[in-house]
Amino acid sequence: MLSWYYLKGIIMLAGIYLLPVLGLSLLTGFTGLFSFGHAGFMAIGGYTTAFMMMKLEVPFIPAILMGGLFAAFFSFIIGKLTLKLKGDYFCIATLGFGEAIRLLLDNIQYFGGARGWPGLPLKTTLITVIIIDIIAVILLRNIIRSRHGRNMIAVREEELASSIIGIDTFKYKMISLVISAFYAGVGGGLLGTYLGFLQPKIFSLTRSTELTIIVIFGGLGSLTGSVVGTILLIALPEILRSFANWRLVVYGVIVVFIMIARPEGLMGGKELSFDVLRNLFRKRVKEAKAEGASK
């Protein structure tokens, strides 16, 4: 039986990785831009947060926010250079950016280089992660339901038609990328202050690929899918840890099966809200009363 300490660790990791997944969901699921460099934004946020706290003695929350802002700043620069690229070219450019950040950190000895940066303060708690996740989901939900969110979805559906009717497609791609990078940067900061240690290989291409898989697995264009996908795909490898060397094989088989059975993802672009749950409950109550009356 799993101990509460172990379960809490899994929940915290899922909550931390939910932030970059939410950001990537906005970029990929709602704006239609695939990125394989989000681990790079997490690295920028993590190392910036660590620098602020260790070297400048900035308090935890401001340091986390600065990590997100630095990641957003770098995304703005990358966006200026790459957002006019079409299709797979943008994806390749972000992949190169993510690997470039990792290699740079490997060779900057001030931050520990390839050996990593140990001794970071353990400030991330379960309550902190839950509060930040709730705020992040609410903010992203409001953005998507706003005029700006609808314009992002229009860009995803048909970029040329969107530009013809007057939507500044470059502007909304940039907004989506910057918000997405901010979320990833905050997630990187939380990860560093949870582990107490940062190392460039944590933010490898594999990490970026995992984040993209989670977004697709949960369902493109669904915040609920991103939350469910993160919980399942972060918790699943830990639950399967008793299988030792076979756990990643089982993990891969489950993911492939889900993608074949539901190519649109678990939620398929749909959202689960309190209104939906309330309507479902009322429907069940009416059905139960109808059955009782017929008897």
C-alpha positions in Angstrom: 0.0 0.0 0.0 1.3 3.4 -1.0 2.2 5.8 1.8 0.7 9.3 2.0 4.3 10.8 1.7 4.8 8.9 -1.6 1.3 9.8 -2.9 1.8 13.5 -2.0 5.0 13.5 -4.0 3.2 12.1 -7.1 0.4 14.7 -6.6 2.9 17.5 -6.3 4.8 16.4 -9.4 1.5 16.2 -11.4 0.5 19.6 -10.2 3.9 21.1 -11.1 3.9 19.6 -14.6 0.3 20.7 -15.1 1.5 24.3 -15.5 3.7 23.7 -18.6 1.0 21.4 -19.9 -1.7 24.1 -19.6 0.6 26.5 -21.4 1.3 24.1 -24.1 -2.4 23.3 -24.4 -3.1 27.0 -25.1 -0.3 27.1 -27.8 -1.0 23.7 -29.4 -4.6 22.8 -28.5 -6.2 26.3 -29.0 -3.8 28.1 -31.4 -2.5 25.2 -33.4 1.2 25.7 -33.0 3.2 22.5 -32.1 6.3 23.1 -29.9 9.0 20.7 -28.8 11.0 23.3 -26.9 8.9 23.9 -23.8 11.4 22.1 -21.5 13.7 25.0 -22.5 11.3 27.5 -21.1 11.0 25.4 -17.9 14.8 25.4 -17.6 14.9 29.2 -18.0 12.2 29.6 -15.3 13.8 27.1 -13.0 17.3 28.5 -13.2 16.1 32.1 -13.0 14.1 31.3 -9.8 17.1 29.6 -8.3 19.3 32.6 -9.2 16.9 35.0 -7.7 16.6 33.1 -4.4 20.2 31.9 -4.0 22.1 34.9 -5.2 19.8 37.9 -4.8 17.8 36.6 -1.8 14.5 37.3 -3.5 11.4 35.8 -1.7 9.9 32.6 -3.1 6.7 33.9 -4.8 8.4 37.0 -6.5 11.3 34.7 -7.6 8.8 32.2 -9.1 7.1 35.0 -11.0 10.4 36.4 -12.2 11.2 32.9 -13.6 7.9 32.9 -15.5 8.6 36.5 -16.8 12.1 35.6 -18.0 10.8 32.6 -19.8 8.1 34.8 -21.4 10.8 37.3 -22.4 12.8 34.7 -24.2 9.7 33.3 -25.9 9.0 36.8 -27.2 12.4 36.9 -28.8 12.0 33.4 -30.2 8.6 34.3 -31.5 9.8 37.4 -33.3 12.3 35.1 -35.2 10.2 32.0 -35.8 6.4 32.7 -35.7 6.3 33.6 -39.4 7.5 30.1 -40.2 4.8 27.7 -41.4 3.9 24.2 -40.4 6.8 21.9 -39.2 9.4 24.6 -39.5 8.2 26.3 -36.3 8.2 23.0 -34.5 11.8 22.3 -35.6 12.8 25.8 -34.5 11.4 25.3 -31.0 13.1 21.9 -30.8 16.4 23.6 -31.6 15.8 26.3 -29.0 15.1 23.8 -26.3 18.2 21.8 -27.0 20.3 25.0 -27.2 19.2 26.1 -23.8 20.1 22.7 -22.3 23.5 22.7 -23.9 24.2 26.3 -22.8 23.3 25.3 -19.2 25.6 22.3 -19.5 28.5 24.6 -20.1 27.8 27.5 -17.7 29.8 26.6 -14.6 28.3 29.5 -12.6 25.1 27.5 -12.5 26.9 24.2 -11.9 27.2 23.1 -15.5 26.3 19.5 -16.3 26.7 18.5 -12.7 23.7 20.6 -11.7 22.9 23.1 -9.1 22.3 21.5 -5.6 21.2 23.0 -2.3 18.1 24.9 -3.6 15.6 25.9 -0.8 12.7 23.5 -0.5 9.9 26.0 -0.7 7.3 24.3 -2.9 4.5 22.7 -0.9 1.4 20.8 -1.8 -0.9 23.8 -0.8 1.3 26.2 -2.9 1.0 23.9 -6.0 -2.7 23.5 -5.6 -3.4 27.2 -5.3 -1.1 28.1 -8.2 -2.8 25.4 -10.4 -6.3 26.6 -9.5 -5.3 30.2 -10.4 -3.6 29.1 -13.6 -6.7 27.1 -14.8 -9.1 29.9 -14.0 -6.9 32.5 -15.8 -6.5 30.3 -18.8 -10.2 29.4 -18.9 -11.1 33.1 -18.9 -8.5 33.8 -21.7 -10.0 31.1 -23.9 -13.5 32.3 -23.4 -12.6 35.9 -24.2 -12.4 37.5 -27.6 -8.7 36.9 -27.7 -9.2 33.2 -27.0 -11.8 32.9 -29.8 -9.3 34.6 -32.2 -6.7 32.1 -31.2 -9.1 29.3 -32.0 -9.9 30.9 -35.3 -6.1 31.0 -36.1 -6.0 27.3 -35.3 -9.0 26.4 -37.5 -8.0 28.5 -40.6 -5.2 31.0 -40.5 -5.7 32.4 -43.9 -9.4 33.0 -43.4 -8.6 34.6 -40.0 -6.2 37.1 -41.6 -8.7 37.9 -44.3 -11.4 38.9 -41.8 -9.0 41.2 -39.9 -7.5 39.0 -37.2 -3.8 39.8 -36.6 -2.6 36.2 -36.7 1.0 37.0 -35.8 -0.1 39.0 -32.7 -2.3 36.1 -31.4 0.4 33.5 -32.0 2.8 35.7 -30.1 0.3 36.2 -27.2 -0.3 32.4 -27.0 3.5 31.7 -27.1 4.3 34.2 -24.4 1.5 33.0 -22.0 2.5 29.4 -22.7 6.2 30.1 -21.9 5.2 32.0 -18.7 3.3 29.0 -17.4 6.3 26.7 -18.3 8.7 29.1 -16.5 6.6 29.1 -13.3 6.4 25.3 -13.5 10.2 25.1 -13.8 10.6 27.3 -10.8 8.3 25.2 -8.7 10.1 22.0 -9.8 13.5 23.4 -8.7 12.3 24.4 -5.3 10.5 21.0 -4.9 13.5 18.9 -5.8 16.1 21.2 -4.2 18.3 20.5 -7.3 18.5 21.5 -10.9 20.3 19.8 -13.7 20.2 20.5 -17.5 19.3 16.9 -18.4 16.0 17.3 -16.5 14.9 19.6 -19.3 15.9 17.4 -22.3 14.0 16.9 -25.5 12.4 13.9 -23.9 10.7 16.2 -21.4 9.4 18.4 -24.1 8.0 15.4 -26.0 6.3 14.1 -22.8 4.5 17.5 -22.4 3.3 17.4 -26.0 2.1 13.8 -25.6 0.1 14.7 -22.5 -1.7 17.5 -24.3 -2.5 15.2 -27.3 -3.4 12.4 -24.9 -5.9 14.6 -22.9 -7.4 16.0 -26.1 -6.5 19.1 -28.2 -8.6 22.1 -27.3 -9.6 20.8 -23.8 -8.4 22.2 -20.5 -10.1 19.4 -18.7 -8.2 16.9 -21.0 -4.9 18.6 -20.1 -5.6 18.2 -16.3 -6.8 14.6 -16.7 -3.9 13.7 -19.0 -1.3 15.2 -16.7 -2.6 13.3 -13.7 -2.7 10.0 -15.5 0.6 10.2 -17.4 2.6 11.6 -14.5 1.1 9.2 -11.9 1.1 6.1 -14.2 4.9 5.5 -14.3 5.1 5.8 -10.5 2.2 3.4 -10.0 3.9 1.0 -12.4 7.3 1.3 -10.6 6.8 -2.1 -9.0 7.2 -3.6 -12.6 10.8 -2.2 -12.5 12.3 -2.4 -16.0 8.9 -3.2 -17.6 7.1 -0.2 -16.3 8.0 2.1 -19.3 7.0 -0.7 -21.7 3.6 -1.0 -20.0 3.3 2.8 -19.9 4.0 3.0 -23.7 1.5 0.3 -24.5 -1.3 2.0 -22.5 -0.6 5.4 -24.2 -0.6 3.8 -27.7 -3.8 1.9 -27.0 -5.6 5.1 -25.8 -4.4 7.0 -28.9 -5.6 4.2 -31.2 -9.0 3.8 -29.4 -9.5 7.6 -29.1 -7.4 9.5 -31.6 -9.1 12.7 -30.6 -7.8 12.3 -27.0 -9.5 11.4 -23.8 -11.8 14.4 -23.7 -11.8 15.1 -27.5 -12.0 18.9 -27.2 -14.8 18.8 -24.6 -14.8 20.4 -21.2 -16.1 19.0 -17.9 -17.7 21.8 -15.9 -19.9 22.1 -12.8 -22.8 22.9 -15.2 -22.3 19.7 -17.1 -22.1 17.7 -13.8 -25.3 19.4 -12.5 -27.2 18.7 -15.7 -26.1 15.1 -15.7 -27.2 14.7 -12.1 -30.6 16.2 -12.9 -31.0 13.9 -15.9 -30.3 10.9 -13.7 -32.8 12.1 -11.1 -35.5 12.5 -13.8 -34.8 9.1 -15.2 -35.0 7.5 -11.7 -38.3 9.3 -11.0 -39.6 8.2 -14.4 -38.7 4.6 -13.7 -40.3 4.7 -10.3 -43.5 6.2 -11.7 -43.7 3.4 -14.4 -43.4 0.8 -11.8 
